[in-house]
């Protein structure tokens, strides 16, 4: 199996990078000529293609969602984090909710398409080495989400799980978002198997294991005391994570 992964990994990498390179100028044109809506549409379909590009590795992304999530309210997606391939499906599948991410500042430069979207698409770019600046940026992000009725996605684990096992949640970022969005809806999701794409390391890539995204029942942010709310959200996310 690992022998087969070498040529397929090269093919996938070429396709993945080509998508990013091609969509970079298209994003720029859409944003500068037509504004936010056009830019978002381009980003949505870019992430659809990035998600579908995993098929070159024999990996399908399967989403289970039986929930009715309103589009006229701020939605906060809280998820475990296993790899960079968690992100394109979230953007695509929840596109009606205008999902914006909290990302580290370093990603705002040097990556075709991705860096441009983070800088111009409404994301929060956090400097992890400067706690005060990070809090200020997160506050601005939270207000922006509230004002525009956008959605936010946050990975409270902070860093990716390399073996699929969930890490302890750090809830400071989520608390800040909730401070400015007390009427939001929290949507816990559980992601499985995306870590297996990197089970051999950065190269070659893992093959043929479907990535599964499970959407839990939404929770009203103001339905209970905050500590109980955060504990419930963490419980829901971790309840459907499989480490086999």
VOLUMTOR-342869 format. One record per residue: residue in one letter; x, y, z of N, C-alpha, C, O, CB in turn. Coordinates in steps of 0.2 Angstrom, whole numbers, padded with zeros to 4 digits, always signed. Glycine has a CB too. Layout:
REM residues N
aXYZXYZXYZXYZXYZ ...
***
This chain:
REM residues 244
x+0004-0006+0000+0000+0000+0000+0004+0006+0000+0003+0011-0004-0005+0000+0006 x+0010+0006+0004+0014+0012+0004+0017+0014-0002+0019+0019-0004+0019+0011+0010 x+0019+0008-0006+0023+0009-0012+0018+0013-0017+0020+0017-0021+0025+0002-0015 x+0012+0011-0017+0007+0014-0022+0006+0022-0020+0005+0026-0024+0000+0011-0021 x+0007+0023-0013+0006+0030-0011+0011+0035-0014+0009+0041-0014+0006+0030-0003 x+0016+0033-0016+0022+0038-0018+0019+0041-0025+0019+0047-0025+0028+0034-0020 x+0017+0037-0030+0015+0041-0036+0009+0045-0035+0008+0050-0038+0014+0036-0042 x+0004+0042-0031-0002+0045-0030-0001+0051-0026-0005+0056-0027-0007+0040-0026 x+0003+0051-0021+0005+0057-0017+0007+0063-0021+0006+0069-0021+0010+0056-0011 x+0012+0061-0026+0015+0066-0031+0009+0069-0035+0009+0075-0036+0020+0063-0035 x+0005+0065-0038-0001+0067-0042-0005+0072-0038-0007+0077-0040-0005+0061-0045 x-0007+0070-0032-0011+0074-0027-0008+0081-0026-0012+0086-0026-0013+0070-0021 x-0002+0081-0024+0002+0087-0022+0001+0092-0028+0000+0098-0027+0009+0086-0020 x+0002+0089-0034+0002+0093-0040-0005+0096-0041-0005+0102-0043+0004+0089-0047 x-0010+0092-0041-0017+0095-0041-0019+0100-0036-0021+0105-0038-0022+0089-0041 x-0017+0098-0030-0018+0103-0024-0015+0109-0025-0018+0115-0024-0016+0099-0018 x-0009+0109-0027-0005+0116-0028-0008+0120-0034-0008+0126-0033+0003+0114-0028 x-0009+0116-0039-0012+0119-0045-0018+0123-0043-0020+0129-0046-0013+0114-0051 x-0023+0120-0039-0029+0123-0037-0028+0130-0034-0031+0135-0035-0033+0118-0033 x-0023+0129-0029-0021+0135-0025-0018+0141-0030-0020+0147-0029-0016+0134-0020 x-0014+0139-0034-0011+0144-0039-0016+0147-0044-0016+0153-0045-0005+0141-0043 x-0020+0143-0046-0025+0145-0051-0030+0150-0048-0032+0155-0051-0029+0140-0055 x-0032+0148-0042-0038+0152-0038-0035+0159-0035-0039+0163-0033-0041+0148-0033 x-0029+0159-0034-0026+0165-0031-0028+0172-0035-0031+0176-0032-0018+0165-0031 x-0026+0172-0042-0028+0178-0046-0036+0179-0046-0038+0184-0047-0025+0178-0052 x-0039+0173-0047-0046+0173-0047-0049+0177-0041-0054+0181-0042-0049+0166-0049 x-0047+0175-0035-0049+0178-0029-0048+0185-0029-0052+0189-0027-0045+0175-0023 x-0042+0187-0031-0040+0194-0031-0045+0198-0036-0047+0204-0034-0033+0195-0034 x-0046+0196-0042-0050+0199-0046-0058+0200-0043-0061+0205-0044-0051+0195-0053 x-0060+0194-0041-0067+0194-0038-0067+0199-0032-0072+0203-0032-0069+0187-0036 x-0063+0199-0028-0063+0203-0022-0062+0211-0024-0066+0215-0021-0057+0202-0017 x-0058+0212-0028-0056+0219-0030-0061+0222-0035-0063+0228-0035-0050+0220-0033 x-0064+0218-0039-0069+0220-0044-0076+0220-0042-0080+0224-0044-0068+0217-0051 x-0078+0215-0038-0085+0213-0037-0086+0213-0029-0092+0213-0027-0087+0207-0040 x-0081+0213-0025-0083+0213-0018-0083+0207-0014-0082+0201-0017-0089+0217-0017 x-0086+0207-0008-0086+0201-0004-0090+0195-0006-0087+0190-0006-0089+0203+0003 x-0096+0196-0009-0100+0190-0011-0096+0186-0016-0096+0180-0016-0106+0193-0013 x-0093+0190-0021-0090+0186-0027-0084+0183-0024-0082+0177-0026-0088+0191-0032 x-0080+0186-0020-0074+0183-0017-0076+0177-0013-0073+0172-0014-0070+0188-0012 x-0081+0177-0009-0083+0171-0005-0086+0166-0010-0084+0160-0008-0089+0173+0000 x-0089+0167-0015-0091+0162-0020-0085+0158-0023-0085+0152-0023-0095+0165-0025 x-0080+0162-0024-0074+0159-0027-0071+0155-0022-0068+0149-0023-0069+0164-0030 x-0070+0157-0016-0067+0153-0010-0071+0147-0009-0068+0142-0008-0067+0158-0004 x-0078+0147-0009-0082+0141-0008-0080+0136-0013-0079+0130-0011-0089+0143-0008 x-0080+0138-0019-0079+0132-0024-0072+0130-0025-0070+0124-0027-0081+0135-0031 x-0067+0134-0023-0060+0132-0022-0060+0127-0017-0056+0122-0018-0055+0138-0020 x-0063+0128-0011-0063+0123-0006-0067+0116-0008-0065+0111-0005-0066+0126+0001 x-0072+0117-0012-0075+0111-0015-0070+0107-0019-0069+0101-0018-0081+0113-0019 x-0066+0110-0023-0061+0107-0027-0055+0104-0023-0053+0098-0024-0058+0111-0032 x-0053+0108-0017-0048+0105-0013-0050+0099-0009-0047+0094-0008-0046+0110-0008 x-0057+0099-0007-0060+0093-0004-0060+0087-0009-0058+0081-0007-0067+0095-0002 x-0062+0088-0015-0063+0083-0020-0056+0081-0022-0055+0075-0025-0066+0085-0026 x-0051+0085-0022-0044+0083-0024-0041+0077-0020-0037+0073-0022-0039+0088-0023 x-0044+0076-0014-0042+0070-0010-0044+0063-0013-0041+0058-0011-0045+0070-0003 x-0048+0064-0018-0050+0057-0022-0044+0055-0025-0044+0049-0027-0056+0059-0027 x-0039+0059-0027-0033+0056-0030-0029+0052-0025-0025+0048-0027-0029+0062-0032 x-0031+0052-0019-0028+0048-0014-0033+0042-0012-0031+0038-0007-0026+0052-0008 x-0038+0042-0016-0043+0037-0014-0047+0039-0008-0050+0034-0004-0040+0030-0013 x-0047+0045-0006-0050+0047+0001-0057+0051-0001-0056+0057-0004-0045+0051+0005 x-0062+0049+0001-0069+0053+0001-0070+0056+0007-0068+0053+0013-0074+0048-0001 x-0073+0062+0007-0075+0065+0013-0082+0064+0014-0086+0066+0010-0073+0073+0013 x-0084+0061+0019-0091+0060+0021-0094+0064+0026-0091+0064+0032-0092+0052+0022 x-0100+0067+0025-0102+0071+0030-0109+0068+0033-0113+0067+0029-0103+0078+0028 x-0110+0068+0039-0116+0066+0042-0119+0072+0046-0117+0074+0051-0116+0060+0047 x-0125+0074+0043-0128+0080+0046-0136+0080+0045-0138+0080+0040-0126+0087+0043 x-0139+0078+0051-0146+0078+0051-0149+0084+0055-0155+0084+0056-0148+0072+0055 x-0145+0089+0055-0147+0095+0059-0150+0101+0055-0147+0102+0049-0141+0098+0064 x-0154+0104+0057-0157+0111+0054-0153+0116+0057-0155+0118+0063-0165+0111+0055 x-0149+0120+0054-0145+0125+0057-0147+0132+0053-0146+0132+0047-0137+0124+0056 x-0150+0136+0057-0152+0143+0053-0147+0147+0050-0141+0147+0053-0156+0147+0058 x-0148+0150+0045-0143+0154+0041-0144+0161+0043-0140+0165+0041-0144+0153+0034 x-0149+0163+0047-0149+0170+0049-0147+0172+0056-0149+0177+0059-0157+0172+0048 x-0143+0168+0059-0140+0169+0065-0132+0167+0065-0130+0163+0061-0143+0165+0071 x-0128+0170+0069-0121+0168+0070-0120+0161+0072-0123+0159+0077-0118+0173+0075 x-0116+0157+0069-0115+0150+0070-0108+0150+0072-0103+0152+0069-0117+0145+0065 x-0107+0146+0078-0100+0145+0080-0098+0137+0080-0101+0133+0083-0098+0147+0087 x-0094+0135+0075-0092+0128+0074-0086+0127+0079-0081+0130+0078-0091+0126+0067 x-0087+0122+0083-0082+0119+0087-0080+0112+0086-0084+0108+0085-0084+0120+0095 x-0074+0111+0084-0072+0105+0081-0065+0102+0084-0061+0106+0086-0071+0105+0074 x-0064+0096+0084-0057+0093+0085-0053+0095+0079-0056+0096+0073-0057+0086+0087 x-0047+0094+0079-0042+0096+0074-0037+0090+0073-0033+0089+0077-0039+0103+0075 x-0037+0087+0067-0033+0082+0065-0028+0083+0059-0022+0081+0059-0037+0076+0063 x-0030+0088+0055-0025+0089+0049-0028+0095+0045-0033+0098+0047-0024+0083+0044 x-0024+0098+0041-0026+0104+0037-0032+0102+0033-0035+0106+0030-0020+0106+0032 x-0033+0095+0032-0039+0093+0027-0045+0094+0031-0051+0092+0028-0038+0086+0025 x-0045+0096+0037-0051+0097+0041-0055+0104+0038-0061+0104+0038-0050+0098+0049 x-0051+0108+0036-0053+0115+0034-0057+0116+0028-0063+0118+0028-0047+0120+0034 x-0055+0113+0022-0059+0114+0016-0066+0111+0016-0071+0114+0014-0055+0111+0010 x-0067+0105+0019-0074+0103+0020-0078+0107+0024-0084+0108+0023-0074+0096+0022 x-0075+0110+0030-0079+0114+0034-0082+0120+0030-0087+0122+0031-0075+0116+0040 x-0077+0123+0026-0079+0129+0022-0084+0128+0017-0089+0131+0016-0073+0132+0019 x-0084+0122+0014-0088+0120+0009-0095+0118+0012-0100+0121+0010-0086+0114+0004 x-0095+0113+0016-0101+0111+0019-0105+0116+0023-0112+0115+0023-0100+0105+0023 x-0102+0120+0026-0105+0126+0030-0105+0132+0026-0105+0138+0030-0102+0126+0037 x-0105+0132+0020-0104+0139+0016-0110+0144+0017-0109+0150+0016-0103+0137+0009 x-0116+0141+0018-0121+0146+0019-0121+0150+0025-0124+0155+0026-0128+0142+0020 x-0116+0148+0030-0115+0151+0036-0109+0156+0036-0107+0159+0041-0114+0146+0042 x-0106+0157+0030-0100+0161+0030-0095+0160+0035-0093+0165+0039-0103+0169+0030 x-0092+0154+0035-0088+0152+0041-0081+0155+0040-0078+0155+0035-0087+0145+0041 x-0079+0158+0046-0072+0162+0046-0068+0158+0051-0071+0156+0057-0073+0169+0047 x-0061+0158+0050-0057+0154+0055-0053+0158+0059-0051+0164+0057-0053+0149+0051 x-0051+0156+0065-0046+0159+0069-0039+0155+0067-0039+0149+0069-0048+0158+0077 x-0034+0158+0064-0028+0155+0062-0022+0159+0065-0022+0164+0067-0028+0155+0054 x-0017+0155+0065-0010+0158+0067-0008+0163+0062-0009+0162+0056-0005+0153+0068 x-0005+0168+0064-0003+0174+0060+0002+0172+0054+0001+0175+0049+0001+0179+0064 x+0006+0167+0055+0011+0165+0050+0007+0163+0044+0010+0163+0038+0015+0159+0053 x+0001+0160+0044-0002+0158+0038-0005+0163+0034-0007+0162+0028-0008+0153+0040 x-0004+0170+0036-0007+0175+0032-0002+0177+0027-0003+0182+0023-0008+0181+0037 x+0004+0174+0026+0009+0176+0021+0012+0169+0018+0013+0164+0021+0014+0180+0024 x+0013+0170+0011+0017+0165+0008+0013+0159+0005+0016+0155+0001+0022+0162+0012 x+0007+0158+0006+0003+0152+0003-0002+0155-0002-0006+0158+0000-0001+0148+0009 x-0001+0153-0008-0006+0155-0013-0013+0153-0011-0015+0148-0008-0004+0151-0020 x-0017+0158-0013-0025+0158-0011-0026+0158-0004-0030+0162-0002-0027+0151-0014 x-0023+0153+0000-0025+0153+0007-0023+0159+0011-0027+0162+0015-0021+0147+0010 x-0017+0162+0010-0015+0168+0014-0019+0174+0012-0021+0178+0016-0008+0169+0012 x-0021+0174+0005-0025+0180+0003-0032+0180+0006-0035+0185+0008-0026+0180-0005 x-0035+0174+0006-0041+0173+0009-0041+0174+0016-0046+0178+0019-0044+0166+0008 x-0036+0172+0020-0036+0174+0027-0035+0181+0028-0038+0184+0033-0030+0170+0030 x-0032+0185+0024-0031+0192+0025-0037+0196+0023-0039+0201+0026-0025+0194+0021 x-0041+0194+0018-0046+0198+0015-0053+0195+0016-0058+0198+0014-0045+0199+0008 x-0053+0189+0019-0060+0185+0019-0063+0186+0026-0069+0183+0027-0059+0178+0017 x-0060+0189+0031-0063+0190+0037-0061+0186+0043-0063+0186+0048-0070+0188+0036 x-0055+0182+0042-0052+0178+0047-0049+0182+0052-0048+0188+0051-0048+0173+0044 x-0047+0178+0058-0043+0181+0063-0036+0178+0063-0035+0172+0063-0046+0180+0070 x-0031+0183+0062-0024+0180+0062-0021+0182+0069-0020+0188+0070-0020+0184+0056 x-0019+0177+0072-0017+0177+0079-0010+0176+0080-0007+0172+0077-0021+0172+0084 x-0007+0181+0083+0001+0180+0085+0001+0176+0092+0000+0179+0097+0004+0187+0086 x+0003+0170+0091+0003+0166+0097+0008+0168+0102+0008+0166+0108+0004+0159+0096 x+0013+0172+0100+0019+0174+0104+0017+0181+0108+0021+0183+0112+0025+0175+0100 x+0011+0184+0106+0009+0190+0109+0002+0190+0112-0002+0191+0108+0010+0196+0104 x+0002+0188+0118-0005+0186+0121-0010+0192+0120-0016+0191+0119-0004+0184+0128 x-0007+0198+0122-0011+0204+0122-0014+0206+0115-0020+0207+0114-0008+0210+0125 x-0009+0205+0110-0012+0207+0103-0016+0202+0101-0021+0203+0097-0005+0207+0099 x-0016+0195+0103-0020+0190+0101-0027+0191+0104-0032+0190+0100-0017+0183+0103 x-0028+0194+0110-0034+0195+0113-0038+0201+0109-0044+0200+0108-0033+0197+0120 x-0034+0206+0108-0037+0212+0104-0039+0209+0097-0045+0211+0095-0031+0217+0103 x-0035+0205+0094-0037+0203+0087-0043+0199+0087-0048+0199+0083-0031+0199+0084 x-0043+0194+0092-0049+0190+0093-0055+0194+0095-0061+0192+0092-0048+0185+0098 x-0055+0199+0099-0060+0203+0100-0063+0207+0094-0069+0207+0093-0059+0209+0105 x-0059+0209+0089-0061+0212+0083-0064+0207+0079-0069+0209+0076-0055+0215+0079 x-0061+0201+0078-0064+0196+0075-0071+0194+0077-0076+0193+0073-0060+0190+0075 x-0072+0194+0084-0079+0192+0087-0084+0197+0085-0090+0196+0084-0078+0191+0094 x-0082+0204+0085-0087+0209+0084-0088+0209+0076-0094+0210+0074-0084+0216+0085 x-0084+0207+0072-0085+0207+0065-0090+0201+0063-0094+0202+0059-0078+0206+0061 x-0089+0196+0067-0094+0190+0066-0101+0192+0068-0105+0190+0064-0091+0184+0070 x-0101+0195+0073-0108+0198+0076-0111+0203+0071-0117+0202+0069-0107+0201+0083 x-0107+0207+0069-0110+0213+0064-0113+0210+0058-0118+0212+0056-0104+0218+0063 x-0109+0205+0055-0111+0203+0048-0115+0197+0048-0117+0194+0043-0104+0202+0044 x-0116+0194+0054-0120+0188+0055-0116+0182+0051-0119+0178+0047-0127+0188+0053 x-0110+0182+0052-0106+0177+0049-0105+0171+0054-0107+0171+0060-0099+0179+0047 x-0102+0166+0052-0100+0160+0057-0093+0160+0058-0089+0163+0054-0103+0153+0054 x-0091+0157+0064-0084+0156+0066-0083+0149+0067-0087+0145+0069-0083+0160+0072 x-0077+0147+0065-0074+0140+0067-0068+0140+0071-0064+0144+0069-0073+0136+0060 x-0068+0136+0076-0062+0136+0081-0061+0129+0083-0065+0125+0084-0064+0141+0087 x-0054+0128+0083-0052+0122+0085-0049+0123+0092-0043+0125+0093-0046+0119+0080 x-0052+0121+0098-0050+0123+0104-0044+0118+0107-0041+0120+0112-0056+0121+0109 x-0042+0113+0103-0036+0109+0105-0030+0113+0103-0025+0112+0106-0036+0103+0101 x-0031+0118+0099-0025+0123+0098-0021+0120+0092-0019+0123+0087-0021+0124+0104 x-0018+0114+0093-0014+0111+0088-0017+0104+0086-0021+0101+0089-0007+0109+0091 x-0015+0102+0080-0018+0095+0077-0016+0089+0081-0010+0089+0084-0015+0095+0070 x-0020+0085+0082-0019+0078+0084-0016+0074+0079-0018+0073+0074-0025+0075+0087 x-0010+0071+0081-0006+0067+0076-0008+0060+0075-0006+0056+0071+0001+0068+0077 x-0012+0058+0080-0014+0051+0080-0022+0050+0081-0024+0045+0082-0011+0047+0086 x-0025+0056+0080-0033+0055+0081-0036+0056+0088-0041+0057+0089-0035+0049+0078 x-0031+0055+0093-0034+0056+0100-0035+0063+0102-0030+0067+0101-0029+0052+0105 x-0041+0065+0104-0042+0072+0106-0038+0074+0111-0036+0071+0116-0049+0073+0107 x-0036+0081+0111-0032+0084+0116-0037+0088+0121-0043+0089+0119-0027+0088+0113 x-0034+0090+0126-0038+0094+0131-0040+0101+0127-0036+0104+0123-0035+0096+0137 x-0046+0103+0128-0048+0110+0125-0046+0116+0129-0046+0115+0136-0056+0110+0125 x-0043+0121+0126-0042+0127+0129-0048+0132+0126-0048+0133+0120-0035+0130+0127 x-0052+0134+0131-0058+0138+0129-0057+0145+0129-0063+0149+0128-0063+0136+0134 x-0052+0148+0130-0051+0156+0131-0054+0159+0124-0057+0164+0124-0044+0158+0132 x-0052+0156+0118-0054+0159+0112-0061+0159+0111-0064+0163+0109-0050+0156+0106 x-0064+0153+0113-0071+0152+0112-0075+0157+0117-0080+0159+0115-0073+0145+0114 x-0072+0158+0123-0075+0162+0128-0076+0169+0125-0081+0173+0126-0072+0162+0134 x-0070+0171+0122-0070+0178+0119-0075+0179+0113-0079+0184+0113-0063+0180+0116 x-0076+0174+0109-0081+0174+0104-0088+0174+0106-0092+0178+0104-0080+0168+0099 x-0089+0171+0112-0096+0171+0115-0097+0177+0118-0103+0179+0119-0096+0165+0120 x-0092+0180+0121-0093+0187+0124-0097+0192+0120-0101+0196+0122-0086+0190+0127 x-0095+0192+0113-0098+0197+0108-0103+0193+0104-0106+0197+0100-0092+0199+0104 x-0105+0187+0105-0110+0184+0102-0114+0179+0106-0114+0173+0105-0107+0179+0096 x-0117+0182+0112-0120+0178+0117-0127+0175+0114-0129+0170+0117-0122+0183+0122 x-0129+0177+0108-0135+0174+0106-0134+0169+0100-0138+0167+0097-0140+0179+0103 x-0127+0167+0099-0125+0163+0094-0128+0156+0095-0130+0154+0101-0118+0163+0093 x-0127+0152+0090-0128+0144+0090-0122+0141+0090-0118+0142+0085-0133+0142+0085 x-0120+0136+0094-0114+0133+0094-0116+0126+0091-0120+0122+0093-0111+0132+0101 x-0112+0124+0086-0112+0118+0082-0106+0114+0083-0101+0115+0080-0114+0119+0075 x-0106+0109+0088-0100+0104+0089-0100+0099+0083-0105+0097+0081-0101+0100+0095 x-0094+0098+0080-0093+0093+0075-0087+0089+0077-0082+0091+0080-0092+0096+0068 x-0087+0082+0075-0082+0078+0076-0079+0075+0070-0083+0073+0065-0085+0072+0080 x-0073+0076+0069-0069+0074+0063-0065+0068+0064-0061+0067+0069-0065+0080+0060 x-0066+0063+0060-0062+0057+0060-0058+0055+0054-0060+0056+0048-0067+0051+0062 x-0052+0053+0055-0048+0050+0050-0044+0054+0046-0039+0052+0042-0052+0046+0045 x-0044+0061+0047-0040+0066+0043-0033+0065+0045-0029+0067+0041-0043+0073+0043 x-0032+0063+0051-0025+0062+0053-0021+0057+0049-0015+0057+0049-0024+0061+0061 x-0025+0052+0047-0022+0046+0043-0019+0048+0036-0015+0044+0034-0027+0041+0042 x-0021+0054+0034-0018+0056+0028-0010+0057+0029-0006+0056+0024-0021+0063+0025 x-0008+0059+0035-0001+0060+0037+0002+0054+0041+0006+0056+0045+0000+0067+0040 x-0001+0049+0041+0001+0043+0045+0008+0041+0044+0012+0038+0048-0004+0037+0045 x+0011+0042+0038+0018+0041+0036+0022+0047+0037+0028+0046+0036+0018+0038+0029 x+0019+0052+0039+0023+0059+0039+0021+0063+0033+0015+0062+0031+0031+0057+0038 x+0025+0068+0031+0023+0072+0026+0023+0069+0019+0019+0071+0014+0027+0079+0026 x+0027+0064+0018+0027+0061+0012+0030+0053+0013+0034+0052+0016+0032+0064+0007 x+0027+0048+0010+0020+0049+0006+0014+0050+0010+0015+0049+0016+0020+0043+0001 x+0009+0051+0007+0002+0052+0011-0001+0045+0011-0001+0041+0007-0002+0057+0007 x-0006+0045+0016-0010+0039+0017-0015+0039+0012-0017+0044+0009-0013+0039+0024 x-0018+0033+0011-0023+0032+0006-0029+0028+0008-0029+0025+0014-0020+0027+0000 x-0035+0029+0005-0041+0025+0005-0044+0025+0012-0049+0021+0013-0039+0018+0004 x-0043+0030+0016-0047+0030+0022-0052+0036+0022-0049+0042+0022-0042+0030+0029 x-0058+0035+0022-0063+0041+0021-0062+0045+0027-0062+0043+0033-0070+0038+0021 x-0063+0052+0026-0063+0057+0032-0071+0058+0033-0075+0059+0029-0060+0063+0030 x-0072+0057+0039-0079+0058+0041-0080+0064+0046-0077+0065+0051-0082+0051+0045 x-0086+0067+0044-0087+0073+0048-0094+0073+0051-0099+0072+0047-0087+0080+0044 x-0095+0072+0057-0101+0071+0061-0104+0078+0064-0100+0081+0068-0101+0066+0066 x-0110+0080+0062-0112+0086+0065-0117+0085+0071-0122+0081+0070-0116+0090+0059 x-0116+0087+0077-0120+0086+0082-0126+0091+0083-0126+0096+0079-0116+0087+0089 x-0130+0090+0087-0136+0095+0088-0134+0101+0090-0130+0102+0095-0141+0092+0093 x-0136+0107+0087-0134+0113+0089-0136+0115+0096-0141+0112+0099-0137+0119+0084 x-0132+0119+0099-0133+0121+0106-0134+0129+0107-0129+0132+0104-0128+0119+0111 x-0139+0131+0110-0140+0139+0111-0135+0141+0116-0134+0138+0121-0147+0140+0113 x-0131+0146+0114-0125+0148+0118-0128+0151+0125-0124+0151+0130-0121+0154+0114 x-0134+0154+0125-0136+0157+0131-0141+0152+0135-0145+0154+0139-0140+0163+0129 x-0141+0146+0133-0145+0141+0136-0143+0138+0143-0147+0135+0146-0146+0135+0132 x-0137+0140+0145-0135+0137+0151-0129+0142+0154-0126+0146+0150-0133+0130+0151 x-0127+0141+0160-0121+0144+0162-0115+0142+0158-0114+0136+0156-0120+0142+0170 x-0110+0147+0157-0105+0146+0153-0100+0140+0154-0099+0136+0149-0100+0152+0152 x-0098+0139+0160-0094+0133+0161-0097+0126+0159-0094+0122+0157-0092+0133+0169 x-0104+0126+0161-0107+0120+0159-0108+0119+0152-0108+0114+0149-0114+0120+0162 x-0109+0125+0148-0109+0125+0141-0103+0123+0138-0103+0118+0133-0111+0132+0138 x-0097+0125+0140-0091+0123+0137-0089+0116+0138-0087+0113+0134-0085+0128+0140 x-0091+0114+0144-0090+0106+0146-0094+0102+0141-0092+0097+0139-0092+0105+0153 x-0101+0104+0140-0105+0100+0136-0103+0100+0129-0103+0095+0125-0112+0103+0136 x-0100+0106+0126-0098+0106+0119-0092+0102+0118-0091+0098+0114-0096+0113+0117 x-0087+0102+0123-0081+0097+0123-0083+0090+0123-0081+0086+0119-0077+0099+0129 x-0088+0088+0127-0091+0082+0128-0094+0079+0121-0093+0074+0119-0096+0081+0133 x-0098+0084+0118-0101+0082+0112-0096+0081+0106-0096+0076+0103-0106+0087+0109 x-0091+0085+0106-0086+0084+0100-0082+0078+0101-0081+0074+0096-0081+0090+0101 x-0080+0076+0107-0076+0070+0109-0080+0064+0109-0077+0058+0108-0072+0071+0115 x-0087+0064+0109-0091+0058+0110-0091+0054+0103-0093+0048+0103-0098+0060+0111 x-0089+0057+0098-0090+0054+0091-0083+0054+0088-0083+0053+0082-0095+0057+0087 x-0077+0054+0092-0071+0053+0089-0068+0046+0090-0069+0044+0095-0066+0058+0092 x-0066+0043+0084-0064+0036+0085-0057+0036+0083-0054+0039+0078-0068+0031+0079 x-0053+0032+0087-0046+0033+0087-0043+0026+0084-0037+0025+0084-0043+0034+0094 x-0047+0022+0081-0044+0016+0078-0042+0017+0071-0039+0012+0068-0050+0010+0078 
***
